[in-house]
Amino acid sequence: MSTLTKTFHFEVLHRSTKSNARVGRITTPHGSFLTPTFVGVGTNGVLKSLGHDESMEAGLDLMFANTYHLMVQPGEDVVEKMGGIHRFSGRTRPIITDSGGFQVFSLAYGSVASELKSQGTKKHSNSVQKISEEGVKFRSYRDGRSILLTPETSIGAQKKIGADIMISFDELPPYHISADALKKSFERTHRWEKRSLLFHQAHPTDQALYSVIHGGINPDLRKKSCQILRELDFDGHAVGGSLGKNRDEMIEMLTYTLPCLPQEKPIHLLGIADLPSLHSSIPLGIDSFDSSYPTKAARHGTLLTDNGTLRIISGAYKDDPRPIEEGCSCRACRTVSRSFLHHLFKSSELLGLSLASSHNLYYMIRFMERVRQKILLNEL
């Protein structure tokens, strides 16, 4: 437990005898929750099309908010003035913020999804003006003004936002990068992370700070990253950087990386929470996973069920009187039929997006509940 935080704590409640999977409990200033857990992504401080009352009722224990977007709108000073992200947004359960460094990657090179398709080849856009030892200069997507993100301004903004868990400032280089460029990025991002921790220590708050493990798919660099960061006083560790060009490569990387991390601290996988990846990576010992996939898929009409995905815009559901999934307690399954939800999507009604998002969120939370039970029974 970090000497900087009085409230944050992680304990392992059970380790599976079948794998490295474990059930744990994370305690924060805004409550505790069990792991492994799914972390919903609320870029602007709320999940798209869902209020906090519904997401908390569904059991979403931890939500990810995006520091860069909150800095651009409404601004971290406004969030602080309004009492922090919890009072500002109305969410009373734990919140985690990223560092803003993800934008270095997504604006300059493309998304994590592109990485896993081996498509992360985008060159610097006009949004990223300069990456230097100091930090990253962005051009605001709202008004064009320049914003300088450094380890110090990133952690400073996250402190003003008031999340329970913060992420240290890092750079995420793409999969398609030369060995020399990867080494340069690797060394700089670890200097940034140490600066993040030093700023946190100089301005102590009741917030936890996670490191980000880097190194691409290079085993030696991944292990070196673990060695460097485990010696520093971080409250937990997130696995980030380029995760590989496909899921198999990602799982291989996680297999040789995770044993190098301290097992008494929580481990988070950044940006990945699709079901196949969860099935493969939970047995390796990861405690939390964030992804916008479930709610984004819902807004495009793809619904998650135990029998696979369901495309509600398909004509097959035009006159289907059943709920999305029998036994589901989400708002959609309790109140409407597949037929009506199909109609809402065909009519471009916003209610359809909200109902579909409600279902996929409920599905992910129930999925993780079943996962924890299987670990406790040593079945996973």
Sequence and secondary structure as in RCSB ss.txt:
>XXXX:A:sequence
MSTLTKTFHFEVLHRSTKSNARVGRITTPHGSFLTPTFVGVGTNGVLKSLGHDESMEAGLDLMFANTYHLMVQPG
EDVVEKMGGIHRFSGRTRPIITDSGGFQVFSLAYGSVASELKSQGTKKHSNSVQKISEEGVKFRSYRDGRSILLT
PETSIGAQKKIGADIMISFDELPPYHISADALKKSFERTHRWEKRSLLFHQAHPTDQALYSVIHGGINPDLRKKS
CQILRELDFDGHAVGGSLGKNRDEMIEMLTYTLPCLPQEKPIHLLGIADLPSLHSSIPLGIDSFDSSYPTKAARH
GTLLTDNGTLRIISGAYKDDPRPIEEGCSCRACRTVSRSFLHHLFKSSELLGLSLASSHNLYYMIRFMERVRQKI
LLNEL
>XXXX:A:secstr
  SS SS EEEEEEE SSSS EEEEEEETTEEEEESEEEEE TTSS TT  HHHHHHHT   EEE HHHHHHTT 
HHHHHHTTSHHHHH   S EEE  STHHHHHHHT  HHHHHTT       TTEEEE SS EEEE TTT  EEEE 
HHHHHHHHHHHT SEEE       SS  HHHHHHHHHHHHHHHHHHHHHHHHS  S EEEEEE  TT HHHHHHH
HHHHHTS  SEEEE S   SSHHHHHHHHHHHGGGS TTS EEETT   HHHHHHHGGGT  EEEESHHHHHHHT
TEEEETTEEEETTSGGGTT  S SSTT  SHHHHH  HHHHHHHHHTT HHHHHHHHHHHHHHHHHHHHHHHHHH
HTT  
